[in-house]
Amino acid sequence: MKSCSQKTAIVYKANRWSYADLRNLVDARKIQLVKAGLSEQDRMIVWMENSPEYVATYLAVLELGGIVVALHPQTTAEEVRRIIRHVGGAGLIAAPTVKHWRMSDFESVGLRFLLTGEDIHHRDYRDAGHEVPEDVAQIIYTSGSTGRPKGVVLTHKNLMANTRSILEYLQLTADDSVMAVLPFVYAYGNSVMLTHLFVGGALVIENNMLYPHVVLDGMIKTGVTGFSGVSTTYALLLNHSNLKSYGFPALRYLTHAGGPMPSKLLSRMRTAFPDQRIFLMYGQTEASARLTYLPPELLEVKKESAGRAISGVALKIVREGGETAHPGEVGEVLASGDNIMQGYWRDIELTVGVLQDGWLHTGDLGWLDEEGYLTIVGRNNEMIKAGAYRISPTEIEEVLLQHQQVHEAGVVGIDDPILGQKICAIVTLKEAGTLTDQDLMAYCSQKLVQYKRPKVIAVVPALPKSPSGKILRDRLRAISAGAVST
């Protein structure tokens, strides 16, 4: 974080924090963490929404040699407990705005301390003795294809490499400011936060994306120069606000990632923001966020392309047998560079499966043209990518199967022009007629955070299976598509 003294670092709820103010927040949090007992390499669970306190906590943990494990405020207490046990968390900071949990939820998970506001609650810490790779700064949890937790281990070197590459193509300076609506706990939002702090820019935090006019008013009032979002973000701006009545004289650029932007949505974006540069980007959490970007001047020339590799990243396409594909030939996308993760926390099997000979196997299918521009054509795994989230179908299936009347369940993602993919569930019942799709929708709303809830649930007599008993997900997608269209 560069020293900018009285220059604005954060704008939040009509209040401003200078870099000097932020420095004071960081120092105060460091004193509290030292008092609580944070040590080097301790994993610190940060269960907070975007706020000045989040930024200060993140920086304080890193400055003390700790490791940030940030979780979305909508994460359930049960999932937080699971991650604490898996990562061997020493401390937990829960923001006052995080609801639906009790102190007793974290009595026996191995924490050394729990922070709520100014209060420190000491616990009976049990160090699991996990070996921590050198230079680790952060562990970002994503859903695994098997439903088991996947903690992406990122070092300071990884984050700095990603930050410098993004700064290079966005040409960010201390004069830039961004409307920050993406959660900092995820890789995309994390990179937005780090890039602006690194150059001494400003973060304008707004957590009310469901009210697009509030975001637009804030952009005008603060004169932001940048905006970052996923397809859902931009669809909300276009469909649920009077965007045409706004002017953005200070706005310089917009960035998009988290899945391909539908061509119709991109066309509308270019019409709505004719004077701004639009950067389409592709990446993964395993790459500290970014792998490619498409220069705005090539939006028309390289239609549907995810762009070229960012500085410091190499890409190649490999066929199923492992041979390098020719230009224009589809295969799995592989990437290498200093921004690539160290592996998955405490999961050698998963790590070996995706990190091989210095290359990250992304699980995505695509092709490179003669000039090195990448086009993504599909996903080589069963993960559902809805909006900014990567979601395990197995995790949702397990929740559905906990219902006493559900016999079998299969969950898939089907194409959606706004979300990228829409979550659909196909279930069979133990006794026909005992439940409706609406009953199951209500059940899921009690058990799953909003972004993991199926948008469609179809009750069928039997799930399509192979002779070996494996559920045929392509057939499930066809059933789901039929259910959506009826």
C-alpha positions, 0 to 999 in steps of 0.5 A: 500500500503506497503512502498517500497521506491525505488522499482518499483511499476509501469512500463508504456510506458517504464517509471518506477515509484518507490513506492516513486514516486507513493506516490508523485503522490497520494499526488499530487492528494489528494491536487487537490481533496481537492482543488476541494472539495472532501469530505468523502463518496463522490462518485468520478467518475474515467473515465480513462484507466490503467495508473499510474495516475489511480492508484494514483487517486484510492488510493488518493480517498480512503485515503480521505475517498471518494468512487471510481466509476471507468468507462472504457474509452470506456464508452459513455458520455451518460452512464457516465451521467446516472451513475453520476445521479444514484450514486449521483456523486460529482466529475468526473476525465476524462483522456485526452485520453478519447475522444468523450465528451464535457464539456457541456455533464456534465452541469446539472448532479449534479457534484460538480467538473470536473477534466481534467488534472490540470484544475478544473471545478466547478459545481452546486453540488446537494447532493441527500442525499443518505445514504451510508453504513459504510466503502464503498470503491468502487462501480463497475457498471455492467449491470443488467438483466433488463438493469437498472444500477447495482452498486455493493457496496464493502467495504474496508473489502470486498476488503481486504478479497478478496486480502488476499485470492488471495495472499494466493493461488498465494503466491505473494511476493514483488518480483512478477510483473504482466503484467496488460492488464485487465482494472482496472475498473473491478473486475478482473483487480481491484484485480490484481492491489490491490494484487500487491500493497499490497505486494509491487510488480510491475504492468507492464501496457500495454493497447495494447492487440490488438497487442499481440507481444507488450505485449509479448515483454514487458513481456520479457523485464520487466521479469514479473512473472505473467500474468492474462487474460480471454479466449479472451486474451489467444486466441489472444496470441495463434492465433495472435502472434508468441508465440512459438518463445518466452521464459519466464524464469521469468514467474511463473504463469498465471491466468484465470477468466471471464468465463470457459476456453474452453478445447481446449484453455486450452490444447493449453495454457498448451502446450505453457506454459509448465513450468508455473502454470496455475490457473483457477478461478471463481467469480463475481463482487458481490464477490469482484472478486473471489470465487474459484480457481483450483490448477494447479496440479489438471488441469488434475484430476479435468477437467472442474472444477472451483476449490474449495472455496478460503480461507474465502469463503463457497459454497453450492448448492441449489435446486429450492425449497431452499434445499441443494443439494447432491454432484453431484446434480445440483442447484444454486451456493450460496456463503458467506464470508467477500468478498461478497458485501453489496448490489446494490447501491440504489436498495433494490429489487435487493439486497434482491433478491441475498443476503439472510440469509448471502448468495449470490445467484450467478445466476449460476448453478453448482454442488459440488463433494465430495471434495468440487470442483465446476463445473459450468454447466450454467447460471440461468439468461439471462446475456450475458458473452462475454470475460471479460464483463457481458452484458444486452440483454435488453440494446442492445434491447433498442438500436435496438428498437430506430431505426425507422424501427425496430419493435421488437428485441431480443438479446441472447448469444450463445456459442463461443469457444473464447468469451464464448458467442457471442452476437446475435440479432434477429429483425423484421422490420416495413416494410419488405425489408427496412433494411439489417443486415449490415445496423443494424450492422452499426447502432449499431457501432454508438450507442454501445461500441465495446464489446456490439455490436452484432456479428450477426444480423438476420432479421426475419418475427416474433419473437418466443413468448409464448402465453402470449407474452413473447419472447422465448429466447431458440428459439432465440438462435436456430435462432441465431445458424442457422444464425451463421452457414450459 
